[in-house]
Amino acid sequence: MFSGKPMKPTFRCYLPPVQTDANKTIEPPLKKLEPTLLSGEIVVNEVNFVKKCITTDSSQDDLVGKLICTNFKVSFIPQDPPQKQRTQLFHLLLGEHDIPLTCLDQVVTVNDLKGKKKILSSNQKLKFNPTELILYCKDLRIIRFCFDEAGPESARKVCLAIAHYSHPADIQLLFGFEYQGRRYHESKEERLSSSTQRGALQAPVFDCSSDWDREIKRTSASEWRVCSVNLKYAISPSLPEHIVVPASLADQDLMQYSSFYNDGRIPMWCWSNRNGSALIRMANITDLQQQRKIEQRIFTAIKKSHPQSSEASRLELDKSLPTIQEIQSAFAKIRQICVLDPFEETEERWFSSIENSRWLDYVRVFLRQSAEIVYLLEGKNVSVILQEEEDRDLNCIVSSLVQLMLDPHYRSITGFQSLVQKEWVMAGHRFLDRCNHLKKNDREECPLFTLFLDCVWQMMNQYPAAFEFTEAYLTVLSDSMWIPLFSTFLFNSPKQRTQLLTDFAKNKAIPQGEDPAMFFPAVWEWSQQFSIKDQTLFNNPMYVGKGSACVQNGEVKSFRRTKKVFSSTLRGTATLQSNGLKGNGERRRSSLGSELKSDFSVVKDESPSDRFFRDWFSQPADQHGALIPLLMPSHVALWKLFFLRWVSEACISHGGPITTYHKLSQLVDEIDILQSQLRQYKGSSPGSTPLPSPGAPPSNQRRMYFEATSPGDPSTIPDVFSSTFPFTPVGNLCRRSLQGTQIGKFLNGAKIWLSTETLANDTV
């Protein structure tokens, strides 16, 4: 029976009261969550009271906030973000919880109550209200949102919006075309300032004949010339307008020969050694009846371009290296092993599972093939022609690695960027298809550029003083593939780039003849993504470059490259074959890697290539000379910062390579200060840059991120350090349960792996 007595309220507010001027208390309003939007960016859909899952076994650390889909990114704004120290690069275009739409690999909706799960694509219907949204990203993140407190209809709409806008129907619908057009007209002063800086620092992009001329002069390729036979893409839509060809070949002959090559891709010069041997790449000849005749003329011209008129050696990479499908399959397997699926095996199988994925096998195969070409160019002094059916995939990796091994210029930051421009962007690598930006054809997708970066990291890991850039630079470069605001990784060919940017300029009222770098810049404009200070994390403090200096007996001396250099580090290259490695990756019994003696003693029936590498061993390593990587299975390691950076359980607090980087940066900074003081004590030479006074504060333009501390200050490791610095794993990899996954079982069963020293030195 109802008594009429009022009931006491059961709700209790835990928010602190807010005092007003009239000494009255009112409840604080809810924080308004607004996204940070770029120019031209609009909110498409949003939903409140969404939970971003941080931990796997409990929800106490989960974040509650608003999930937003724009025409550029998926953004999550926490209601009460945790107050933590900065632990990552501060990205100028993306927030900590933002994901570019082009970075999304799969959009998966889940309804736990009905036991339903659906992978969404564009223009699909969703017949149930999702309780969860799982985003699988191309940079290996897995991000999970729960809609327990959110409106079911709003949750469904935002999921559909994310799926739709992550599958653009046309390349010009990518957000970069809207953003860069508005930015061009809104930031004239900034553009003028950046163009002034770009004049001295920017790497050549090889879209004009002058860039090729300078490269010919730099490599002393006197018998080669810049040819404009492909002007306005007259003979090939995938080659640049300006290419380098043998000086003895006339333009008329090249035009005639081009019709016999796949896509008109005639032989194109890549690089010349100081001894005169050259590296050339080309596609297959489609007309088999004319093949011998055309090849004879081309090879004769290449022979004439050699100082000793040596015969050129041809390598058919299609027959010696893994296919596109095999590389894609290996990457999918290693990604699955590191972050995705659970399994019921013991932790001892984790390393063998990594090996069975064959990803590291393929890394070794490409490095081995490149080392064999180094022997041909350097040891036999013959020119090498890299041949591939389309000359747009495998050739890009091998030609880049060979030049990286032989030419120290490409190990500098500017040189490396010019190498990517020359051998990938302008050579017509199909970034749009291989990155699958439009998600139209999964069969065309393949992480070839990622494989190349992994090969580069292997060499950096073995020769830490030979490269100006760091693994953080390589990782940032990899991440930039999924930010569609730059022209570097957006197009399939120079022609497609030219046509689309010409149409873009017309649509955005940009003056005709304006340099495309001004209105749609390359990724090398790092100032658009990171501050000057953050960019110093790209600098390797151990780098011994041409411009680096050391102090010997009180004198400042510069390192210089000698004419004849050898490296003492080859232990695992495979033997040379007429067409490279066997297609199945098998090694011959006479393989250089298995036959090479650790004491470098002469062996019976030693082959010329074995003798070349034995002589190489006998000399001290020269960071400015040719570098050959160690290639036995134990020498090729897993690139942890790339594959495990989002796995919080693999994150080592106060550990990892960053601790070494921190100490080395401070040491280098201290040496710079002492050198300045020493030069000031002896007196600066005429014409030198004025030195700062010893008591002056450190310059903001220092090359290192971490500056030297005063002698009295304790040198401690910053609290924000972890093995994944400068990237944060928090909330970026969320599985339903850590227990039972391969990485979980491995970490739980092999705790010794978590020590800094062990993690830094373990190999797969």
Secondary structure by P-SEA (a helix, b strand, c coil): cccccccccccccccbbbbcccccccccccbbbbcccccccccccccccccccccccccccccbbbbbbccccbbbbbcccccccccccccccccccccccccccbbbbbbccccccccccccccccccccbbbbbcccbbbbbbbcccccaaaaaaaaaaaaaaaccccccccaaaaaaaaaaaacaaaaaaaaaaaccccccccccaaaaaaaaaaaccccbbbbcccccccccccccccccccccccaaaaaaacccccccccccccccccccbbbbbbbbbccccaaaaaaaaaaaaaaaacccccbbbbbccccccccaaaaaaaaaaaaaacccccccccccaaaaaaaacaaaaaaaaaaaaaaaaaaaaccccbbbbbbccccccaaaaaaaaaaaacccccccaaaaaaaaaaccccccccccccccccccccccccaaaaaaaaaaaaaaaaccccccccaaaaaaaaaacccccccccccccaaaaaaaaaaaaaaacccccccccccccccccccccccccccccccccccccccbbbbcccbbbbbbbccbbbbccccccccccccccccccccccccccccccccccccccccaaaaaaaaaaaccccccccccccccccccccccccccccccccccccccaaaaaaaaaaaaaaaaaaaaaaaaaacccccccccccccccccccccccccccccccccccccccccccccccccccccccccccaaaaaaaaccccccaaaaacccc
